[in-house]
Amino acid sequence: MTTPSTTPIDALLVVSFGGPEGPDDVVPFLENVTWGRAIGPERLAEVGAHYALFDGVSPINGQCRDLVAALESALAARGDDLPVYWGNRNWHPLLQDTIAQMATDGVERAVAFVTSAYSSFSSCRQYLDDITRARAAVGDRAPVIEKLRTFHDHPGFVDPFVDAVRAAFASLPEDRRDAAELVFTAHSIPGAMAAGCDYEEQLAVTAELVAGAVGRSGRWELVFQSRSGPPHVPWLEPDIGDHLETRARAGAAAMVMAPIGFVSDHMEVVYDLDTEARAIADALGLPVARAATPGTDPRFISMVLDLVDERRAGAVPVALGPAGPRQMPCPPGCCPPAS
């Protein structure tokens, strides 16, 4: 159970990964992302080429602006004057700058919505660490910031995927539709990191909730994408490209890809799935359709407000999964980095 705050919450902070918004931003952005990691220049050049296909612009910042605008509109519609701020881990507006502005504006206590539904070091714990560092840099005037819980089994996250998967199946050639396979995708993480968190378990819960709602309970696969680590380090598998090849050789009629690891259509979706995976499928002659992500679906926006209300007023948490809503705050040492 999530414990409500004992002091008034006077702001909502959206925290995201960030992305470049022009060709000159790409290299500095990638340097921020890979700072302190053993990522060679060849890999940076490879990833930079992905952004070049989109004029150096990642969709994620625009999607965050849309999310903030939708949240502001939903809050206003219910007569709620809670201000909404936005700060990123890796690109402007940077989290430290946003927290400094919140302090200047007189914010004393905020809740943070992180644009990741799951528990792992990179999708949860690292954001907590980011907030801690940014608050320390701002100093004593920095507001207290409490991260909202993960939401992989909240209906506001699951239900948009249910509708999106149905639409994706409907878009396939009619003679392939019934025999088409359903595959869920998420960002791969190191195996050692996965061993210390609930990431795979939560993904499986979300996948079964979506599959069950579209009449395919137990008839799905979970695969991974967007691996970025050195080849000798084990990461979660299989990769979506390998899966497409394996299933095409086995005679698969068609496939729906549902990117349940992502809340919006950012670079890992529009390049890794819509560009790279689709090219593999086209070369194999395998019809594929990609389900949309929640983005600013009104149910997703309402979910964020539900999470806020849990912290502000002790609203009853909503969850569809067997384990119930994740407890917040996270216990010390949860979701450790890969050793």
Buried (B, 14 or more C-beta within 10 A) or exposed (E): EBEEBEEEBBBBBBBBBBBBBEEEBBBEBBEBBBEEEEBEEEBBEEBBEBBEEBEBBBBBBBBBEBBBEBBBEBBEEEEBEBBBBBBBBBBBBBBBBBBBBBBEEEBBBBBBBBBBBBBBBBBBBBBBEBBEEBBEEBEEBBBEBBBBBBBBBBBBBBBBBBBBBBEBBEBBEEEBBEEBBBBBBBBBBBBBBBEBBBBBBBBBBBBBBBBBBBEBEEEBBBBBBBBBBEEEEEBBEBBBBEBBBEBBEEEBBBBBBBBBBBBBBBBBBBBBBBBBBBEBBEEBEBBBBBBBBBBBBEBBBBBBBBBBBBBBEEBEBBBBBEEEBBEBEBEEEBBBBBE
